[in-house]
Each structure stands twice: as C-alpha cells, then as structure tokens.
C-alpha cells in the first residue's frame, strides 16, 4: 500500500489532509509496495512484488516482465528503486540489478552493466553516477559519455550487504547492513571505514536527517545515528520520546515540511516535527490520520511536498491536502426561524 501526505506550510498538520484510497481496482498492480521514486518528469514509480507502476497522481501504468520481449523488465518482483535527475530508473529485482529507460519504457543494457557486476547506485547527476560493486568498491560513471572511474578499496566490510549510497558535499557514504559506514572523499579518492560498535547488528534502512546525520533503522528495534563530522555513532534521541518507535524500515527527511518520517513494520507511521520538537505516532483506527494498516514498508517524499507510505498488502492510500475537507453543519429545526 502507499500513503500520500502533503501541505503548504511547515510542520505536521493532519487536520488539513484529505484521504482517498487506491487498490487493485484503481490500477495498482499488486498490494505489496516495496519502494518508490520520482523521475525527472515528476512521475512516481511504485515497485511491487508483481509489477512496476508509474503513477501520475490519478492513473497507473503498469510494467511487467514479458518473456517474449527482451526489453521488458527481467522480473516483475521488484525490491528496490532509485531515480536520478535524468531519464533512468534503477531497479533491484529477483533477477538482479537493472536499468530502465523511462522515455522508451524499456530495460537497457549499457556497457557498464555488461562489464561490471553492479549491485546498487546513487545518481547525483547524469554525468556523476555512483555504482557499488560488492566486495570491491565504487564506480564513478558518466551516463552521457559512458566514461568509468574505478574507486576500489580493500576496506569493504566482509559478510554484510550494502543498504544504500548517500552523498553530502564531496563525501560519498556506503552504508552496510551491519552498521558499518565506508566514506569516500570524492576530491582525494581516499576511503575511511567506520565500524558500528555493536557486533551482529542488522539494519534495514539508512537516510539523512535534517542535520545530515545518517539515521540507521532496524526491524529488530535499534535506531542509531552517525555523525559524519566527528565520525561518532550514538543511539537516536528519538527513542526516548516513544518506546514504540521500533521496527523502523524506512526513513526520509521532508525538507518542505521540516519533518522526519519513519515507517515501522507493526507500529504504523512516526512523524517527528522539527518545528515543535514533537514525535507523532499514527496507527490504524486512531483519530490522527486514517492510515490503512500498521505494517508499513516504505516512506517517500517527492519534490512537490507529497509523501507516500508503502504498506505490506493493503493497497494504496492517498492523503491529499489540495482537496478541501468539508465539515457538515448540523442545525436544529428551531434554528431556521
């Protein structure tokens, strides 16, 4: 499922949000939403376990694997998405890593994909794309010229998987599922590895907060943060605000609303409002917002201020502040005199 929230002013204002529901009959290809991204034209791409959906705010266009079409998606079961500033959408499916051309609506196979065993990506610009190669390091790739620069290092953590690639300034951060963070200085080409201090930790998500600290979330309940300036790990102070802030599997900072959004598998949606230093918890059947389920998979804020929340098996909810919420006026007959 996907949930959409937005608004004009900063801060969390649930009373100004109108809710509408989208499910299979409205065009969503499948009810388990695994990831979301926005392309350069503004379309929202939604991955599921049975198809890739392109959403324009009203209608869905669905792309699936077609065994008779070599340019279709290699698999309809998609786990992860990333959209850059150009025409390309990057996917991780049950068949591996792929690149999808959103103009031609087909899978492409550039030379870099044929030469290297790529496993994830961060596109800063069309001329500056970072690919991760498991066990080796990073590639800096120009998608216009197809020029490749290798940044390989023996510091790659062993027996752990990459969570994501993040960038801030001239630093590129490869964040791993055990909490380790590998920092690359793009100016010098030098790497530094920072080991997470608690052994056998398993994290499921990593993202920047308002202050560009890297927040690490875990399905087991851990929530930590890494400060890039002093290279220190610490437990997130958000845990002291609500003991139910557990099983966080997706995090995003919404700069337009000044909110930190955290989805949880089992505890619904958490919203930290920086303007008033308050943490809200939103669960199904509670009065704050009528979300459809507590088992969330992904949170995503787009460039227009919309925020989407993906669920595990519950369809698509849209929370829309651009539709006026009407409140009925009830009067007694005696008032009409």
C-alpha positions, 0 to 999 in steps of 0.5 A: 500500500502507499500513503500520500501526505502533503501541505503548504506550510511547515510542520505536521498538520493532519487536520488539513489532509484529505484521504482517498484510497487506491487498490487493485481496482484503481490500477495498482498492480499488486498490494505489496509496495516495496519502494518508490521514486520520482523521475525527472518528469515528476512521475512516481514509480511504485515497485511491487512484488508483481509489477512496476507502476508509474503513477501520475497522481490519478492513473497507473501504468503498469510494467511487467516482465514479458518473456517474449520481449527482451526489453521488458523488465527481467522480473516483475518482483521488484525490491528496490528503486532509485531515480536520478535527475535524468531519464533512468530508473534503477531497479533491484529485482529477483533477477538482479540489478537493472536499468530502465529507460523511462522515455522508451519504457524499456530495460537497457543494457549499457556497457557498464552493466555488461562489464561490471557486476553492479549491485546498487547506485546513487545518481547525483547527476547524469554525468556523476553516477555512483555504482557499488560493486560488492566486495570491491568498491565504487564506480564513478560513471558518466551516463552521457559519455559512458566514461568509468572511474574505478574507486576500489578499496580493500576496506569493504566490510566482509559478510554484510550487504550494502543498504544504500549510497548517500552523498553530502558535499564531496563525501560519498557514504556506503552504508552496510547492513551491519552498521558499518559506514565506508566514506569516500572523499570524492576530491582525494579518492581516499576511503575511511571505514567506520565500524558500528560498535555493536557486533551482529547488528542488522539494519534495514534502512539508512537516510539523512536527517535534517542535520545530515546525520545518517539515521540507521533503522532496524526491524529488530528495534535499534535506531542509531545515528552517525555523525559524519563530522566527528565520525561518532555513532550514538543511539537516536534521541528519538527513542526516548520520546516513544518506546514504540518507535521500533521496527523502523524500515524506512526513513526520509527527511521532508525538507518542505515540511521540516519533518522526519518520517519513519515507517515501522513494520507493526507500529504504523507511521512516526512523524517527528516535527522539527518545528515543535520538537514533537514525535507523532505516532499514527496507527490504524483506527486512531483519530490522527490520520486514517492510515490503512494498516500498521505494517508499513514498508516504505516512506517517500517524499517527492519534490512537490511536498507529497509523501507516500507510505508503502504498506505490506498488502493493503493497497494504496492510500492517498492523503491529499491536502489540495482537496478541501475537507468539508465539515457538515453543519448540523442545525436544529429545526428551531434554528431556521426561524 
